[in-house]
Amino acid sequence: MKVLVINAGSSSLKYQLYEMLNENVLASGRVERIGMDSSIVTHEPADKPEVRDVSEILDHVTAVKRVIDMITHKEYGVIGSMSEIDAVGHRIVHGGEVFKGSVLVTQEVKLEIRRLFDLAPLHNPAHMMGITAVEAVMPEVPQVVVFDTAFHQTMPNTSYLYPVPTVLYRRHKIRRYGFHGTSHAYVSDKAARYLNKPLQSLKMVTCHIGNGASCAAILDGKSFDTSMGMTPLEGLMMGTRSGDIDPAIVPFVMNKEELTLNEANSMLNKHSGMLAISGISSDMREVTEAMHEGDKNAKLAFDMYTYRLRKYIGAYAAAMNGIDVLVFTAGVGENSPDVREAVCEGITFLGIELDKEKNRIRSKEAREISTPNSRIKVLVVPTNEELLIARDTNTIVKELQN
């Protein structure tokens, strides 16, 4: 079976085409600047040179058509025709309380996703455009939606409820949802397989740290708690997001600075985090480089970032009454030995002993970076959210066919 995985944004569309027999990526790419006359299509076929094209792409339907053109092209395509695509899987940021797992796209499912627009106004409408675009181009091909929030639907109410008037939960579903669920699900399963232990037997903390960042406490193979909340703003300090702050800061600053609600929201989401503290960048690589060159603000940003990460790991160890495995993943987690070392060196009381030489080795494979004497296994596990989406899509469509 061949599965096309799509992640649609408001002005972009990323894709990967999988051959599910061996889970090989046949091609990947992205369409950028949708809605403009200078849209950019970047196509990366396996074992062939990258292709880049600039043309007018005014909507998502045209973007999907260009993707199909690319993957079926005589020179740089990877399949003979569109008919070889058996299914399409979509990433959807928010599934609310309705979706506790991946599902086949139906009219009812689309209606529910639309009802959730208020919870994810920047993401879900764009994802819906991707779904409708595929329907227009490939009406007979089954589609599956995979939700970032679904993995966290196993959290107990002690984890997901906020201590605010319960009428807000009943009326507006104000609660913790969590995000990066596909990543936390993928790396936790991969970590258990790497250790050759049942996932259900492990107490695990997974750290998905990139420009956006979240931790998850995984108990008995299920999400027990996670750092992001009703929105992706809560939790860890991130590239441009503040993470946890005193809620009273918001009305106080709005009053003092005469900010609108949109301006305050933009401040916390786009102008805070490492960018605000370092004054240099939201990119950990640039902040770390500046820190090593003696920049005090970069050092402060790095220290605050790793300090807050340690606090969450310690909190989740307490919440689960122990921890067996600590996992680092995503852009920073996979590629910053400095962050991993700073975090692990600050929580040695848990029994973590880092192997500094192993920590400095770069690899695209899952690997252990703790010593044999470490009571907690520390792993670096490259995430692959697209593969998890492809797997779920493959499973659901095969069940449909049977």
N, C-alpha and C positions, 0 to 999 in steps of 0.2 A: 504493500500500500504506500502511496505517495501522499504526504500531508504538507500543505502550505500553511505556514504559521505567519499570522499578520498581527502587528502591533500598530494600530492607527492612532495618530495624534491629530490635532486640529489642522496642522499644516505640514504633516509628515506621515510617512508610512514605511515601517520597517518590515522585512520579510525574510523567511528562511524556508527552503523546500527540502523536506526530508524523505529519504527512502527508508521506510520503517523496518524493513527486513533486517538491516544491519545498523539502523539508526544513523545513517550517513547523511551529512548535509550536502545536497547536490548543488545548491546555490544559495546565496544570501545577498541582501542589498537594502537600499533605502531610497525613498523618494522624498526630496526636501523642497520646501518653498511651494507647496501646493496652493493654488490660487493665484499664481503669478505667471508672467510670460517667460520667466527665466528659471523655471523649476529644474532641479538637478536630480538625475537618476544615476545611482551608482550600483552597478551589478557585479557581483563577485562569484563567478561560476567555479566550482571545484576543478582544479587542475587546468584552468585556463586563465588568461590575463584578465585583469579588472577592466570593465567597460564603464565609461562615464559619458553621460549625454545631457545636454541642456536644451530644454524645449518648453513650450507652453503646456502647463497642466493646471487646469482651472478648478478641478474638483476631484473627489476621491474615486469616482467611477473611472475617470480618465487615468488616474494613478494606477488603479488595479489593472486596467487594460495595458498600460505600459509595462507593468510587472510581468504580465502574461506574455507580452511581446518579447521581453528580455529572456525569459526562461524557455521559450520555444523557438528562439532565433536560430537560423541555420548555422551561423558561425559560432556564436557564443552562448547559445541555449544549451539546456541540459536534458530536455525532453522533446519528444516529437510534436506533441500537440497538447492543448488544454485538457483534452479528454483523459489524459494520464493522471490528472490530479484527482485523487479519490475523496479528499476532504480538506476543509479549511478550518484551522483553529485560531481563535482570537484571544488576545489578552484583554481582560476587562478589569479595571482598577477596583471598582466597588460593586459588591454583590449584596450589601446590606445584611439583614437577617434572613432574607428569602433563600439565598443560594448558599448551600453548605458544601457544594461540590461542583464539578464541571458538568455542563448539561448541553444537550442538543438544542440548537436554535429553533424555536417555534414562534408562532405569533404571540403566545402567552409569555414566553421568555422575553421577547422584545418589549412587550408592554411593561413588564416588571423592571427591565433595565431603564426604560424611560422614566418610570416612577422614581428611580434612584438618582436621577439627574441632580436633584438638590443636594445630595450627599457628596457628589463628585462632579461639580459643574465644569471643571476644566478638562476632565478625562472621559467620563462616560458618554457625553454627546459625541465626542470624536470617535470613540470606539464604535458607536452605533453607525456613524457614517461609513466606517470600514465594513460593517456587516451588510448594510444596504448596498454598498458598492459591489461587494462580491455577489450579492443576490442579483444585481443587474447584469453583471458580466457572466456569472456562472450559476444560473438559476437552479440547475439540477444537482449541484454539488452540495452535500450536507455540510453544515457548519456547526462548530462546537465552541462554546465560550468557557474560558477558564478564568476564575476570579482571584485577584490578589488577596481578597479578604476571606475566601472560603476556608483556608487552612486554619484560620484563627477562630472559626465558629465553634470549636471545641472548648474554648475558655469557659471556666465557671463564672457565675454571676459576680462572685467576689472579685474577679479580675476585670470583667468588662463593664461593670456599672460604675458610674461616677457618684460621689456623695453630694448630689444636687437634688432638688425636689423631684420626686419620682414621676410627677405629672409630665415632666420634660421628656422622660423616656417613653411614657405611654403615648404621648401626643406626637413627638418628633423623633423618636428613636435616638435620643442623645445617649451615646454609649461608646465604649472603646470597640473599634473594629479591627485595627491592625492592618498592616500592608506588607508587601514583599513576601506574601504567603507562598507563592510558587517557589521562590528561592529558598525560604526556610524549609519547606517540604522537601525540595530536591536535595539540599546539602545534608539535612539530618539523615535522610535515607542513605545517601552516599557514604556518610561518615560511619554509620552502623555497618554497612557492607564492607567498608575498608577495614574496620576492626573485627569483622567476622562475628558480630554479636547481634542478637535481636534488638531492633530499634525499641521495642516495647520494654526492654529491660534496662534502658539507659536514662539517666538524668542528664540532659544536654542543654547547653546555652549556645545558640547560633548567633553570630554577629555579622549581619549583612551591612557592611560599611563601605559606602561609596559617597557620591555627592549627596544622596539621600541615605539615611542610615537607620537601622533598627536592630534591636536584639529580640530574641524569642526564647522563652523558657519552655523546653519540650520535655514533657513528663509522660512516660508510658507510650511514647510515639505520637503524642498529641500536643498541640499548642496549649500551654497552660497560662501563659501571659506573654505580652509583647509590648514594646516600648512606644510604638506609634499608637495614636488614639482614634478619635472620631475622624481626624484628618491626619495626613502625614507630617504635621507640624510638631506634634508632641514627641517627647522622648529625648534622644541623644542630640548633642550639638552636631550640626551638619555643615555642608559646604556653605549654603546661604540661609539655612533655616535655623532659628534660635533654639529649637528644642524646648525643654522645660523651662518656664519662667513663672514668676508670681503673676497670676491672672490680673491682679490689680494694677500692674504696670500698664496694661493696655489703655484703660480709661484715663489713667493719670497722664500718660504721654500724649494721648489724643487731646486732652484738655490743654496741657502746657504748650504743645506744638501746633495746636489747632489743625489736627489731622482729621481727614475723613475716615470712615470705616475702611474703604478700599485702600487708602494710603497706609493705614496701620497694618492691614493685612499684608500689603506689599513689603512693608518694612520687615516684618517678622519672617516672611517666606523667601524674600529675594535679596535682602540687604543686611542680613544678620549672620550668625554662625561664624565660621572661620574667616569669611571675607571681611566681616565687620571687625573682628578682633585683630587679625593680622594686618589689615589695611593693604594687603598685597593681592590675595587670590582666594578663591574657594577651592582650589586644586591642592590636594595634600602634597603632591610632588613639589610644587612651587613653594609651598609653605615650609616644607622640610628642608629644601635647599637653602632658603633664606635663613632658617634657624641655624643650620650648620655654618653659615657665613657670619653668624653673630647677631642677627636681627632679633631684638628683644620682643617685639610684638608678635613675630612669627613663633618664637619660643613659647610665648604666653598662649597663643592660639593652639599650638600643639599640646601643651600641658593641659589646657582646659578640655580639649577634645578627648584625650586619653583618660583623664581623671573621671569624666562623666561616663565613659565606657566602663571603667573599672567599677564605678558605683552600681551600674545596672547589673553587671555580672555578679557582683557580691549580693545584690538584692535578690536576684533570681536563684542563687545558690541557697539563700535563706528560705525563699518561698517554696522551693522543692525539697528542703531539708537535705541538701547535698547536691553535688554535681560530679558526674563521671567524665564528661567530655565537653571541651570548649572548642568551638569551630569558628574560624575566620573565613569570610568569603566576600565577594564583590570587589570593586576596583581597588579600594584602599586595603581591605582585608587580605586580598590575594597578593598585593604588590608592594606593601609597605612593611618591611621588616622592622623599621623604627617604631611604628605604631604597635605592632604585635609585641615587641620587646618591652616597650614602656608599659603596656597593659599587663603583661604577664609578670613583670618584675614588681608590679605594685600590688599583686594579690597572691604572693607566695604563701601567705597563711593558709590558703585553701589546699596547699600541697602541690602547687604547680612548680615544676622545675623545667625551665626552658633550655633547649639545646641551641645555643647561640649560632653555632656553625650551620646546623640544619635550617635555622630560621633565615639565614642569609642566602640559601640556595633558591634560585628561581626555577619554577616548574609549572607546567600547565596541568599536572596531574595531582590528585589528592595525595597528601603526605603528612606525616607526623613530625612535629617540630619540638616535642617534649622529650626529655631524657627517659631512659628505661625506669628510673627511680621515681618519676613523677606520679603522684597519686591520681592526678587528672590528666587524661590524654588531651593534648592540644594539637589540633589538626588545621591545615589549610586546605579547603575544598573549593575548587573553582565552581562557581554556580553555572547553571545552564537552564534558565527559565523557559527558553524556547523548546528545549527537548522535553521538558515536563509537559508543556502545552501540547506538543506533538504526540506524546504518549497517551495523554488523556483523550485527545481527539481520536487517535487510532483505536483505543479501547471502546469508546462509545459508539463509533461508527461501525466497528466490527459486530458489536452486540446488536445494532440496528439491522445489519445485514443477515444476521443469524435468526 
